Amino acid sequence: MTDIYKEFQDKLPKKLLDEIKENVPSSVSQSKLKEILNRTVEEYIDSKVAPGECIGNVSAESIGEPGTQMTLNTFHFAGVAEMNVTVGLPRIIEILDGRKELKTPSMEIYLQKPYSQGKDIKNIAMSIKETTLDDIALEFQINIVDLSISIKLNRELMKSASVTVGTISTAFKRLVKGYNIKTEGDLIVLKNRSKEVSLNELYKTKEKLKSVHLKGIKGIEHVLPVKRDDEFVIITAGSNLKDVLNLDYVDFSRTVTNNVFEIADVLGIEAARQAIINEVFGVIESQGLNVDIRHIMLVTDTMCKNGNVKGITRYGIVSEKSSVLAKASFETPLKHLINAALIGEVDELNSVVENVMVNQPVPVGTGLPSLVTRVREKE
Protein backbone atom coordinates (compact mmCIF):
# COMPACT_ATOMS: atom_id res chain seq x y z
CA MET A 1 0.00 0.00 0.00
CA THR A 2 2.81 2.41 0.93
CA ASP A 3 4.44 1.86 -2.49
CA ILE A 4 1.19 2.93 -4.25
CA TYR A 5 1.02 6.16 -2.20
CA LYS A 6 4.70 6.85 -3.00
CA GLU A 7 3.90 6.48 -6.69
CA PHE A 8 1.40 9.37 -6.45
CA GLN A 9 3.52 11.67 -4.25
CA ASP A 10 4.52 13.87 -7.22
CA LYS A 11 1.01 13.86 -8.73
CA LEU A 12 -1.08 14.93 -5.70
CA PRO A 13 -0.56 17.41 -2.82
CA LYS A 14 0.36 15.86 0.54
CA LYS A 15 -2.91 17.09 2.11
CA LEU A 16 -5.03 15.20 -0.45
CA LEU A 17 -2.98 12.01 0.00
CA ASP A 18 -3.36 12.24 3.80
CA GLU A 19 -7.16 12.66 3.44
CA ILE A 20 -7.35 9.59 1.19
CA LYS A 21 -5.30 7.56 3.71
CA GLU A 22 -7.69 8.59 6.51
CA ASN A 23 -10.93 7.87 4.62
CA VAL A 24 -10.07 4.75 2.61
CA PRO A 25 -10.61 1.53 4.64
CA SER A 26 -7.50 -0.55 5.35
CA SER A 27 -9.13 -3.62 3.75
CA VAL A 28 -9.26 -1.99 0.28
CA SER A 29 -7.53 -3.92 -2.52
CA GLN A 30 -4.48 -2.49 -4.33
CA SER A 31 -6.30 -2.27 -7.67
CA LYS A 32 -9.21 -0.31 -6.12
CA LEU A 33 -6.84 2.01 -4.29
CA LYS A 34 -4.97 2.69 -7.54
CA GLU A 35 -8.26 3.45 -9.30
CA ILE A 36 -9.27 5.85 -6.48
CA LEU A 37 -5.93 7.66 -6.72
CA ASN A 38 -6.08 7.86 -10.54
CA ARG A 39 -9.57 9.37 -10.42
CA THR A 40 -8.41 11.83 -7.75
CA VAL A 41 -5.54 12.90 -10.02
CA GLU A 42 -8.02 13.50 -12.88
CA GLU A 43 -10.30 15.59 -10.61
CA TYR A 44 -7.28 17.49 -9.26
CA ILE A 45 -6.02 18.38 -12.76
CA ASP A 46 -9.54 19.42 -13.89
CA SER A 47 -9.95 21.68 -10.87
CA LYS A 48 -6.70 23.58 -11.50
CA VAL A 49 -6.93 27.11 -12.88
CA ALA A 50 -5.40 27.57 -16.32
CA PRO A 51 -2.45 30.03 -16.35
CA GLY A 52 -3.64 33.48 -17.31
CA GLU A 53 -7.30 32.89 -16.45
CA CYS A 54 -9.03 36.04 -15.14
CA ILE A 55 -9.99 34.59 -11.76
CA GLY A 56 -10.78 38.05 -10.38
CA ASN A 57 -13.31 38.84 -13.11
CA VAL A 58 -14.85 35.35 -12.95
CA SER A 59 -15.23 35.64 -9.16
CA ALA A 60 -16.72 39.13 -9.40
CA GLU A 61 -19.29 38.02 -11.98
CA SER A 62 -20.07 34.80 -10.10
CA ILE A 63 -20.85 36.68 -6.87
CA GLY A 64 -22.35 39.79 -8.52
CA GLU A 65 -24.88 38.03 -10.76
CA PRO A 66 -26.65 36.09 -7.96
CA GLY A 67 -26.36 39.26 -5.84
CA THR A 68 -28.87 40.99 -8.13
CA GLN A 69 -31.45 38.35 -7.13
CA MET A 70 -31.01 38.86 -3.40
CA THR A 71 -33.64 40.35 -1.12
CA LEU A 72 -33.12 43.47 0.97
CA ASN A 73 -34.97 42.35 4.09
CA THR A 74 -34.05 42.07 7.77
CA PHE A 75 -34.78 38.86 9.64
CA HIS A 76 -36.83 39.38 12.82
CA PHE A 77 -36.88 37.05 15.85
CA ALA A 78 -40.44 36.41 17.05
CA GLY A 79 -41.16 37.43 20.62
CA VAL A 80 -38.46 40.10 21.05
CA ALA A 81 -39.17 43.37 19.27
CA GLU A 82 -35.58 44.66 19.34
CA MET A 83 -33.93 41.50 17.96
CA ASN A 84 -33.23 41.71 14.25
CA VAL A 85 -30.52 40.24 12.04
CA THR A 86 -29.42 41.84 8.76
CA VAL A 87 -29.61 39.32 5.91
CA GLY A 88 -29.47 39.30 2.10
CA LEU A 89 -27.66 41.93 0.05
CA PRO A 90 -27.22 44.48 2.89
CA ARG A 91 -25.33 41.84 4.90
CA ILE A 92 -23.09 40.93 1.94
CA ILE A 93 -22.29 44.66 1.43
CA GLU A 94 -21.63 45.04 5.19
CA ILE A 95 -19.07 42.20 5.18
CA LEU A 96 -17.28 42.97 1.90
CA ASP A 97 -17.08 46.70 2.66
CA GLY A 98 -15.34 45.80 5.94
CA ARG A 99 -17.68 47.87 8.13
CA LYS A 100 -16.70 47.93 11.80
CA GLU A 101 -20.04 49.29 12.99
CA LEU A 102 -22.64 46.62 12.21
CA LYS A 103 -26.32 47.41 11.84
CA THR A 104 -27.35 44.37 13.89
CA PRO A 105 -24.41 42.78 15.78
CA SER A 106 -25.34 39.39 17.22
CA MET A 107 -23.89 36.22 18.73
CA GLU A 108 -24.76 32.55 18.95
CA ILE A 109 -23.62 31.32 22.36
CA TYR A 110 -23.29 27.54 22.73
CA LEU A 111 -23.23 26.13 26.27
CA GLN A 112 -21.48 23.27 28.05
CA LYS A 113 -23.51 20.39 29.47
CA PRO A 114 -25.78 20.30 31.52
CA TYR A 115 -26.74 23.92 30.64
CA SER A 116 -27.00 23.09 26.93
CA GLN A 117 -29.72 20.58 27.87
CA GLY A 118 -31.83 23.35 29.43
CA LYS A 119 -30.59 23.50 33.05
CA ASP A 120 -31.04 27.07 34.45
CA ILE A 121 -31.20 28.31 30.85
CA LYS A 122 -33.27 31.43 31.69
CA ASN A 123 -30.97 32.42 34.58
CA ILE A 124 -27.88 31.85 32.40
CA ALA A 125 -29.37 34.01 29.61
CA MET A 126 -30.27 36.80 32.06
CA SER A 127 -26.79 36.71 33.62
CA ILE A 128 -25.28 37.32 30.15
CA LYS A 129 -27.63 40.21 29.29
CA GLU A 130 -26.25 43.62 30.16
CA THR A 131 -28.31 45.43 32.80
CA THR A 132 -27.97 49.22 33.00
CA LEU A 133 -29.66 51.63 35.40
CA ASP A 134 -32.03 52.74 32.63
CA ASP A 135 -33.37 49.15 32.42
CA ILE A 136 -34.56 49.08 36.07
CA ALA A 137 -35.39 52.75 36.73
CA LEU A 138 -38.92 54.13 36.50
CA GLU A 139 -37.94 57.79 36.27
CA PHE A 140 -35.06 60.29 36.61
CA GLN A 141 -35.76 63.74 38.08
CA ILE A 142 -33.64 66.86 38.59
CA ASN A 143 -34.47 69.04 41.59
CA ILE A 144 -33.48 72.61 40.65
CA VAL A 145 -33.92 73.96 44.21
CA ASP A 146 -31.34 71.78 46.02
CA LEU A 147 -29.45 70.74 42.82
CA SER A 148 -30.00 67.00 43.25
CA ILE A 149 -30.89 64.03 41.03
CA SER A 150 -33.50 61.54 42.24
CA ILE A 151 -33.95 58.10 40.66
CA LYS A 152 -37.06 56.00 41.28
CA LEU A 153 -36.40 52.25 40.94
CA ASN A 154 -38.70 49.44 39.82
CA ARG A 155 -38.53 46.69 42.48
CA GLU A 156 -39.95 43.98 40.20
CA LEU A 157 -37.38 44.63 37.45
CA MET A 158 -34.61 44.73 40.07
CA LYS A 159 -35.71 41.34 41.39
CA SER A 160 -35.84 39.72 37.93
CA ALA A 161 -32.38 41.12 37.10
CA SER A 162 -31.01 40.15 40.58
CA VAL A 163 -29.86 43.70 41.30
CA THR A 164 -29.92 45.30 44.77
CA VAL A 165 -29.83 48.94 45.90
CA GLY A 166 -26.37 48.23 47.32
CA THR A 167 -25.11 47.15 43.87
CA ILE A 168 -26.40 50.40 42.37
CA SER A 169 -24.84 52.57 45.13
CA THR A 170 -21.45 50.85 44.64
CA ALA A 171 -21.62 51.45 40.86
CA PHE A 172 -22.42 55.13 41.49
CA LYS A 173 -19.48 55.61 43.89
CA ARG A 174 -17.13 54.16 41.28
CA LEU A 175 -18.41 56.31 38.37
CA VAL A 176 -19.81 59.56 39.79
CA LYS A 177 -17.49 61.77 41.82
CA GLY A 178 -18.46 64.73 44.02
CA TYR A 179 -21.98 63.51 44.94
CA ASN A 180 -23.49 62.38 48.24
CA ILE A 181 -25.66 59.28 47.71
CA LYS A 182 -28.74 58.72 49.86
CA THR A 183 -31.22 55.83 49.55
CA GLU A 184 -34.85 56.03 50.70
CA GLY A 185 -36.74 52.80 49.88
CA ASP A 186 -37.20 52.77 46.09
CA LEU A 187 -35.60 56.19 45.73
CA ILE A 188 -31.92 57.07 45.29
CA VAL A 189 -30.97 60.74 45.69
CA LEU A 190 -27.64 62.17 44.52
CA LYS A 191 -26.75 65.63 45.81
CA ASN A 192 -23.72 67.53 44.55
CA ARG A 193 -21.29 68.61 47.31
CA SER A 194 -20.42 71.79 45.41
CA LYS A 195 -22.89 74.66 45.59
CA GLU A 196 -21.73 76.09 42.27
CA VAL A 197 -22.79 73.17 40.06
CA SER A 198 -24.63 74.26 36.90
CA LEU A 199 -27.94 72.87 35.66
CA ASN A 200 -26.23 71.77 32.44
CA GLU A 201 -23.71 69.73 34.46
CA LEU A 202 -26.52 68.09 36.43
CA TYR A 203 -28.29 67.13 33.22
CA LYS A 204 -25.08 65.58 31.82
CA THR A 205 -24.64 63.57 35.03
CA LYS A 206 -28.25 62.35 34.83
CA GLU A 207 -27.72 61.12 31.25
CA LYS A 208 -24.44 59.46 32.27
CA LEU A 209 -26.22 57.63 35.11
CA LYS A 210 -28.66 56.00 32.68
CA SER A 211 -25.87 53.99 31.07
CA VAL A 212 -24.26 52.84 34.36
CA HIS A 213 -23.35 49.14 33.95
CA LEU A 214 -24.75 47.07 36.82
CA LYS A 215 -24.63 43.45 35.71
CA GLY A 216 -24.02 41.08 32.78
CA ILE A 217 -21.72 41.52 29.78
CA LYS A 218 -21.28 44.93 28.20
CA GLY A 219 -22.73 45.18 24.69
CA ILE A 220 -25.22 42.29 25.04
CA GLU A 221 -28.51 44.18 24.87
CA HIS A 222 -30.98 41.29 24.46
CA VAL A 223 -30.89 37.52 24.85
CA LEU A 224 -33.11 34.76 23.49
CA PRO A 225 -32.62 31.06 24.41
CA VAL A 226 -33.71 28.84 21.49
CA LYS A 227 -33.72 25.07 21.08
CA ARG A 228 -31.77 23.67 18.11
CA ASP A 229 -32.07 19.93 17.59
CA ASP A 230 -31.34 18.51 21.06
CA GLU A 231 -29.62 21.50 22.71
CA PHE A 232 -30.26 25.09 23.78
CA VAL A 233 -28.40 28.01 22.17
CA ILE A 234 -28.52 31.64 23.34
CA ILE A 235 -29.01 34.17 20.50
CA THR A 236 -28.05 37.74 21.42
CA ALA A 237 -28.54 41.25 20.10
CA GLY A 238 -25.17 42.92 20.60
CA SER A 239 -21.74 41.32 20.65
CA ASN A 240 -18.79 40.95 23.04
CA LEU A 241 -16.83 37.84 22.06
CA LYS A 242 -13.87 38.34 24.41
CA ASP A 243 -15.93 38.51 27.62
CA VAL A 244 -18.38 35.78 26.56
CA LEU A 245 -15.55 33.30 25.87
CA ASN A 246 -14.26 33.85 29.43
CA LEU A 247 -17.47 32.43 30.95
CA ASP A 248 -17.02 28.91 32.39
CA TYR A 249 -20.29 27.49 31.08
CA VAL A 250 -19.76 28.66 27.46
CA ASP A 251 -18.58 26.22 24.77
CA PHE A 252 -15.82 28.44 23.32
CA SER A 253 -15.11 26.08 20.40
CA ARG A 254 -18.52 26.75 18.78
CA THR A 255 -19.61 30.19 20.05
CA VAL A 256 -19.61 32.73 17.21
CA THR A 257 -20.28 36.40 16.52
CA ASN A 258 -21.21 38.07 13.23
CA ASN A 259 -18.62 40.79 13.90
CA VAL A 260 -15.58 39.80 11.83
CA PHE A 261 -13.33 42.47 13.39
CA GLU A 262 -14.02 41.12 16.90
CA ILE A 263 -13.04 37.64 15.71
CA ALA A 264 -9.82 39.05 14.22
CA ASP A 265 -8.96 40.80 17.52
CA VAL A 266 -9.74 37.82 19.76
CA LEU A 267 -8.89 34.76 17.64
CA GLY A 268 -6.63 36.13 14.88
CA ILE A 269 -6.76 36.75 11.13
CA GLU A 270 -7.11 33.07 10.11
CA ALA A 271 -10.30 32.77 12.17
CA ALA A 272 -11.57 36.07 10.73
CA ARG A 273 -10.90 34.80 7.19
CA GLN A 274 -12.92 31.65 7.87
CA ALA A 275 -15.70 33.73 9.47
CA ILE A 276 -16.00 35.92 6.34
CA ILE A 277 -16.24 32.80 4.13
CA ASN A 278 -18.89 31.25 6.43
CA GLU A 279 -20.92 34.47 6.67
CA VAL A 280 -20.94 35.26 2.92
CA PHE A 281 -21.56 31.64 1.91
CA GLY A 282 -24.30 31.33 4.56
CA VAL A 283 -26.12 34.45 3.29
CA ILE A 284 -25.94 33.33 -0.36
CA GLU A 285 -27.07 29.79 0.51
CA SER A 286 -29.98 31.00 2.68
CA GLN A 287 -31.29 32.93 -0.36
CA GLY A 288 -31.40 29.67 -2.37
CA LEU A 289 -28.52 30.76 -4.62
CA ASN A 290 -25.42 28.81 -5.60
CA VAL A 291 -21.91 30.28 -5.76
CA ASP A 292 -18.73 28.18 -5.79
CA ILE A 293 -17.00 28.65 -2.43
CA ARG A 294 -13.64 29.20 -4.19
CA HIS A 295 -14.88 32.52 -5.59
CA ILE A 296 -15.71 33.66 -2.05
CA MET A 297 -12.34 32.36 -0.82
CA LEU A 298 -10.50 34.46 -3.41
CA VAL A 299 -12.28 37.64 -2.31
CA THR A 300 -11.67 36.77 1.37
CA ASP A 301 -7.96 36.12 0.80
CA THR A 302 -7.67 39.55 -0.84
CA MET A 303 -9.37 41.16 2.19
CA CYS A 304 -7.11 39.40 4.73
CA LYS A 305 -3.78 39.11 2.89
CA ASN A 306 -1.95 41.76 4.98
CA GLY A 307 -2.93 40.39 8.40
CA ASN A 308 -5.83 42.83 8.89
CA VAL A 309 -9.40 42.72 7.60
CA LYS A 310 -9.75 45.39 4.88
CA GLY A 311 -12.92 46.12 2.95
CA ILE A 312 -13.10 46.28 -0.83
CA THR A 313 -13.38 50.07 -0.84
CA ARG A 314 -11.16 53.01 -1.76
CA TYR A 315 -10.03 53.19 1.89
CA GLY A 316 -9.29 49.45 2.08
CA ILE A 317 -7.97 47.13 -0.63
CA VAL A 318 -7.96 49.72 -3.46
CA SER A 319 -5.74 52.13 -1.47
CA GLU A 320 -3.03 49.43 -1.30
CA LYS A 321 -2.79 48.84 -5.06
CA SER A 322 0.62 49.65 -6.50
CA SER A 323 -0.80 50.85 -9.83
CA VAL A 324 -1.79 54.52 -10.06
CA LEU A 325 -4.25 53.91 -12.91
CA ALA A 326 -5.91 51.02 -11.05
CA LYS A 327 -6.50 53.29 -8.03
CA ALA A 328 -7.75 56.09 -10.29
CA SER A 329 -10.19 53.72 -12.04
CA PHE A 330 -12.12 53.03 -8.81
CA GLU A 331 -13.10 56.33 -7.19
CA THR A 332 -11.67 59.87 -6.79
CA PRO A 333 -9.44 59.63 -9.93
CA LEU A 334 -8.17 63.23 -9.84
CA LYS A 335 -6.79 62.86 -6.31
CA HIS A 336 -4.76 59.74 -7.24
CA LEU A 337 -3.47 61.18 -10.51
CA ILE A 338 -2.40 64.49 -8.93
CA ASN A 339 -0.66 62.75 -5.99
CA ALA A 340 1.16 60.39 -8.41
CA ALA A 341 2.23 63.31 -10.65
CA LEU A 342 3.59 65.27 -7.66
CA ILE A 343 5.99 62.47 -6.66
CA GLY A 344 6.70 61.22 -10.20
CA GLU A 345 5.21 57.76 -9.70
CA VAL A 346 5.62 55.19 -12.52
CA ASP A 347 2.96 52.68 -13.57
CA GLU A 348 4.42 49.43 -14.94
CA LEU A 349 1.04 48.38 -16.49
CA ASN A 350 1.28 44.88 -15.01
CA SER A 351 -2.40 44.27 -14.29
CA VAL A 352 -5.71 44.13 -16.17
CA VAL A 353 -7.35 47.48 -15.35
CA GLU A 354 -4.49 49.76 -16.36
CA ASN A 355 -3.99 47.96 -19.71
CA VAL A 356 -7.69 48.32 -20.52
CA MET A 357 -7.42 52.05 -19.76
CA VAL A 358 -4.51 52.57 -22.19
CA ASN A 359 -6.04 50.25 -24.85
CA GLN A 360 -3.41 47.49 -24.73
CA PRO A 361 -3.79 43.69 -24.64
CA VAL A 362 -4.39 42.65 -21.02
CA PRO A 363 -1.92 40.16 -19.44
CA VAL A 364 -4.41 37.27 -19.30
CA GLY A 365 -5.13 34.34 -21.60
CA THR A 366 -3.46 34.83 -24.98
CA GLY A 367 -2.23 38.25 -23.83
CA LEU A 368 -0.13 36.66 -21.07
CA PRO A 369 2.90 35.34 -23.04
CA SER A 370 5.24 37.95 -24.43
CA LEU A 371 8.10 37.64 -26.90
CA VAL A 372 11.56 38.69 -25.81
CA THR A 373 14.26 39.12 -28.48
CA ARG A 374 17.70 40.58 -28.53
CA VAL A 375 18.09 43.33 -31.15
CA ARG A 376 21.44 43.32 -32.98
CA GLU A 377 23.18 46.61 -32.67
CA LYS A 378 24.22 48.38 -35.89
CA GLU A 379 27.93 48.20 -36.61
Beta strands, then each sheet from edge to edge (+ up, - down):
strand 1: 74-76
strand 2: 84-86
strand 3: 106-110
strand 4: 131-132
strand 5: 137-143
strand 6: 148-153
strand 7: 179-184
strand 8: 187-192
strand 9: 213-215
strand 10: 222-228
strand 11: 231-237
strand 12: 256-257
sheet 1: 1+ 2-
sheet 2: 10+ 11- 3+ 12-
sheet 3: 4+ 9-
sheet 4: 5+ 6- 8+ 7-
end
